[in-house]
Amino acid sequence: MQKYDSTAEEMLTNSADQAVEKIKRTADLKALFKTGIIQSNVMTALAGFLLALYQNQLQLNDYWLDLFLMLIGSALVIAGGSVLNNYYDRDIDLIMIRTQKRPTVTGTMSLTVILLLGILLSIVGVIFLFITSWQAAFFGFLGWFAYVVLYTMWSKRRYTLNTAVGSLSGAVPPLIGWSAVDPDLSIMAFALFVLIFVWQTPHFLALAIKKKDEYQAANIPMLPVVYGFDVTKRQIIFYIICLLPIPFFLYELGLLFFLLASGLNIGWLMVSLKGIKKQDTYKWANKVFVYSLFYLMIIFISIIIFTLPSII
């Protein structure tokens, strides 16, 4: 009886250890791939794809395979770029609190494996996109190059403009989605590109204010580190104002979408202006940052919802 109990206890312990190990491995991969970034970028790529169908009066039923290949390809390219970013930034990730649990820092995964994984994911992702169209593959590679080379390897550690350089990669996914359907980009495709490009600066500058001490410790020249909070606040407000005209270029989606997008822009501007001098800077930045998350999600989910009735 004791032997049976001992064996059962050992089996339970091994099972629990395996479950814990699986959870840790999953957490490592999520941190390595930056799954939050993948999800948001795939969403904007999907919006670009559906908007191209909508403008060209095409039906989704005829493009299921292209949609699948585009989504998988985009996700793989973004994951590959994120893995290579983690590999390259492992020295500064060790210093910043929010990045210290990445496997490149903890050592739970081999650096050689991580490097090869990043390269493999990037190549396979571009191949998937190329099957849909060479333009989709081009934009996929362009976004990858902007993120891995221009941002991670070149500008991030040197210039305060690293935010704008990094924004180029984040703005590309709608062009990937669009060009998988239509190689001729319309004004609406570029409107989505500009919207995300402009959106990223106030989003990331608000985050940079919140994490100023960490960026300073890691010697990353983010705007609040180099020029202080007042200059950063003015930049945030300037870029939010730059978003105001963009809904006019998406008017084909209808009056309701136009009013929604314009309302979100005005709301964000009001949040950024309210309490800018009275509130604690970190509290103010957190409000601007949180609003930016809801802003992007609502805008692109709305685009998907407004296009679907016409294409299914």
C-alpha positions in Angstrom: 0.0 0.0 0.0 2.8 2.4 0.9 4.6 1.5 -2.3 1.4 2.2 -4.3 1.0 5.6 -2.5 4.6 6.5 -3.2 4.3 5.6 -6.9 1.1 7.6 -7.2 2.7 10.6 -5.4 5.7 10.4 -7.7 3.5 10.3 -10.8 1.5 13.3 -9.6 4.7 15.2 -8.8 6.1 14.5 -12.3 2.8 15.5 -13.9 2.8 18.7 -12.0 6.4 19.4 -12.9 5.6 18.8 -16.6 2.6 21.1 -16.4 4.8 23.9 -14.8 7.5 23.4 -17.4 4.9 23.6 -20.2 3.5 26.9 -18.7 7.1 28.3 -18.5 7.9 27.3 -22.0 4.7 28.9 -23.3 5.4 32.1 -21.4 8.9 32.1 -22.9 7.6 31.8 -26.4 4.9 34.5 -25.9 7.6 36.9 -24.6 10.0 35.9 -27.4 7.4 36.3 -30.2 5.8 39.4 -28.6 2.3 38.0 -29.1 0.6 41.3 -28.3 2.4 43.0 -31.1 1.5 40.1 -33.5 -2.2 40.3 -32.6 -2.5 44.0 -33.1 -0.5 44.0 -36.4 -2.4 41.0 -37.8 -5.6 42.9 -37.0 -4.5 45.9 -39.0 -3.4 43.6 -41.9 -6.8 42.0 -41.8 -8.5 45.4 -42.0 -6.4 46.3 -45.0 -7.3 43.1 -46.7 -11.0 43.5 -46.1 -10.9 47.2 -47.1 -9.3 46.3 -50.4 -12.1 43.8 -51.1 -14.6 46.4 -50.1 -13.3 49.1 -52.4 -12.8 46.7 -55.3 -16.3 45.2 -54.8 -14.9 41.7 -54.4 -16.3 38.8 -52.4 -14.4 37.2 -49.4 -15.5 33.7 -50.5 -13.1 34.0 -53.5 -10.1 35.1 -51.4 -10.1 32.7 -48.4 -6.8 31.1 -49.4 -5.2 34.5 -49.9 -6.5 35.7 -46.6 -5.1 32.6 -44.8 -1.7 32.9 -46.4 -1.5 36.7 -45.8 -2.4 36.3 -42.1 0.0 33.4 -41.5 2.7 35.2 -43.5 2.3 38.4 -41.6 2.3 36.7 -38.2 5.5 34.8 -39.1 7.3 37.9 -40.3 6.3 39.9 -37.3 7.3 37.0 -35.0 10.6 36.6 -36.7 11.4 40.3 -36.4 10.4 40.3 -32.7 12.6 37.3 -32.0 15.6 39.0 -33.7 14.8 42.2 -31.8 15.0 40.2 -28.5 18.2 38.6 -29.6 19.9 41.9 -30.4 18.5 43.8 -27.4 19.3 41.2 -24.7 21.9 43.5 -23.1 19.4 46.3 -22.5 16.5 43.9 -21.8 18.6 42.8 -18.8 18.4 46.3 -17.3 14.8 47.2 -18.0 12.3 45.7 -15.5 9.5 45.0 -18.1 11.9 42.9 -20.3 13.9 40.9 -17.7 11.8 37.8 -18.1 12.5 37.3 -21.8 14.2 34.0 -22.5 17.1 35.9 -24.1 17.8 37.4 -20.6 16.9 34.4 -18.4 18.8 31.9 -20.5 16.0 29.4 -20.6 16.6 29.1 -24.4 19.8 28.9 -26.3 20.8 32.1 -28.0 21.8 30.1 -31.1 18.3 28.5 -31.3 16.7 31.9 -30.8 18.8 33.5 -33.6 18.0 30.6 -36.0 14.4 30.7 -35.1 14.1 34.4 -35.8 15.7 34.0 -39.2 13.6 30.9 -40.1 10.3 32.6 -39.1 11.2 35.7 -41.1 12.1 33.8 -44.3 9.0 31.5 -44.1 6.8 34.4 -43.5 8.0 36.3 -46.5 7.5 33.1 -48.6 3.9 32.8 -47.5 3.3 36.5 -48.4 5.0 36.0 -51.8 2.5 33.3 -52.7 -0.3 35.9 -52.4 1.6 38.6 -54.3 5.1 39.9 -54.6 3.9 43.3 -53.4 2.7 41.7 -50.1 6.1 40.1 -49.7 7.8 43.4 -50.5 5.9 45.2 -47.8 6.4 42.4 -45.4 10.1 42.5 -45.9 10.0 46.3 -45.8 8.4 46.2 -42.4 10.8 43.6 -41.1 13.8 45.6 -42.4 12.5 48.8 -40.8 12.1 47.0 -37.4 15.1 44.8 -37.3 17.7 46.9 -39.1 16.6 50.5 -39.1 15.1 50.6 -35.6 16.7 47.8 -33.6 20.2 47.8 -34.9 20.6 51.5 -36.1 18.4 54.1 -34.5 17.1 52.8 -31.1 20.4 53.3 -29.2 21.4 56.5 -31.1 18.6 58.9 -31.8 15.4 60.2 -30.3 13.8 59.7 -33.7 13.9 56.0 -33.1 10.2 56.2 -32.3 9.4 57.5 -35.8 11.7 55.0 -37.4 10.1 52.1 -35.5 6.7 53.5 -36.5 7.4 52.6 -40.1 7.3 48.9 -39.4 4.1 49.1 -37.4 2.4 51.0 -40.2 3.1 48.5 -42.9 0.6 45.6 -42.1 -2.4 47.3 -43.7 -0.4 47.7 -46.9 0.5 43.9 -46.7 -3.2 43.1 -46.4 -4.3 45.4 -49.1 -1.6 44.3 -51.7 -2.5 40.7 -51.1 -5.8 41.6 -52.9 -4.9 44.6 -55.0 -1.4 45.6 -56.0 -2.6 49.1 -56.8 -2.8 50.9 -53.4 -5.5 53.4 -53.2 -5.8 56.6 -51.0 -7.6 54.5 -48.3 -4.6 52.1 -48.1 -2.2 55.0 -47.5 -4.7 56.6 -45.1 -4.5 53.4 -42.9 -0.7 53.5 -43.2 -0.5 57.2 -42.1 -3.1 56.6 -39.4 -1.0 53.9 -37.7 2.3 55.7 -38.4 1.1 58.8 -36.7 -0.7 56.9 -33.9 2.4 55.1 -32.8 4.3 58.3 -31.7 1.9 59.5 -29.0 1.4 55.8 -28.0 5.0 55.1 -27.5 6.0 58.5 -26.2 3.4 58.1 -23.5 4.9 54.7 -22.7 8.4 56.3 -22.7 7.2 58.8 -20.0 5.9 55.9 -17.9 9.2 54.0 -18.3 11.6 57.0 -18.4 13.7 55.7 -15.5 14.2 52.3 -17.2 15.1 53.8 -20.5 17.5 56.1 -18.8 19.1 53.3 -16.9 19.5 51.3 -20.2 20.9 54.4 -21.9 18.2 54.5 -24.6 17.7 58.1 -25.9 13.9 58.3 -25.8 12.5 61.8 -26.0 11.6 62.2 -22.3 15.1 61.0 -21.3 16.9 63.5 -23.6 14.5 66.5 -23.7 12.3 66.1 -20.7 8.6 65.8 -20.2 7.4 69.2 -21.5 8.8 68.6 -25.0 7.5 65.1 -25.0 4.0 66.3 -24.0 4.0 68.8 -26.9 5.1 66.1 -29.3 2.3 63.8 -28.2 -0.4 66.5 -28.6 1.0 67.6 -32.0 0.8 64.0 -33.4 -2.7 63.5 -32.0 -3.7 66.7 -33.9 -2.2 65.2 -37.0 -4.8 62.4 -36.8 -7.7 64.7 -37.2 -7.8 64.9 -41.0 -7.4 61.1 -41.6 -11.1 60.1 -41.3 -11.9 62.3 -44.3 -9.7 60.0 -46.5 -11.8 57.0 -45.2 -15.1 58.5 -45.9 -16.0 55.7 -48.3 -16.8 53.6 -45.2 -19.7 55.8 -44.5 -20.8 58.7 -42.3 -21.1 56.5 -39.2 -17.5 55.4 -39.4 -16.4 59.0 -40.2 -18.2 60.3 -37.1 -16.8 57.4 -34.9 -13.2 58.0 -36.1 -13.5 61.7 -35.7 -15.0 61.3 -32.3 -12.2 59.1 -31.2 -9.6 61.6 -32.5 -11.3 64.5 -30.6 -11.6 62.4 -27.5 -7.9 61.6 -27.5 -7.0 65.2 -28.0 -9.3 66.2 -25.1 -7.7 63.5 -22.9 -4.2 64.8 -23.8 -5.1 68.4 -23.1 -7.1 67.9 -19.9 -4.9 68.1 -16.9 -1.7 68.4 -18.8 -0.4 71.0 -16.3 -2.3 70.0 -13.2 -2.0 66.2 -13.2 1.0 64.2 -12.2 2.9 63.5 -15.4 3.0 59.8 -15.0 -0.8 59.7 -14.3 -1.4 61.9 -17.4 0.9 59.6 -19.6 -1.0 56.5 -18.4 -4.3 58.0 -19.4 -3.0 58.9 -22.9 -1.4 55.5 -23.2 -4.5 53.5 -22.2 -6.7 55.7 -24.5 -4.3 54.9 -27.4 -4.9 51.1 -26.9 -8.7 51.4 -27.1 -8.4 53.9 -30.0 -6.5 51.5 -32.2 -8.7 48.5 -31.3 -12.0 50.4 -31.9 -10.8 52.0 -35.2 -9.7 48.7 -36.8 -12.5 46.5 -35.4 -14.9 49.1 -36.8 -13.3 49.0 -40.2 -13.7 45.2 -40.2 -17.3 45.4 -39.1 -18.2 48.1 -41.7 -16.6 46.3 -44.6 -18.0 42.8 -43.9 -21.6 43.2 -45.0 -20.5 44.2 -48.5 -18.1 41.4 -49.1 -19.8 38.3 -47.7 
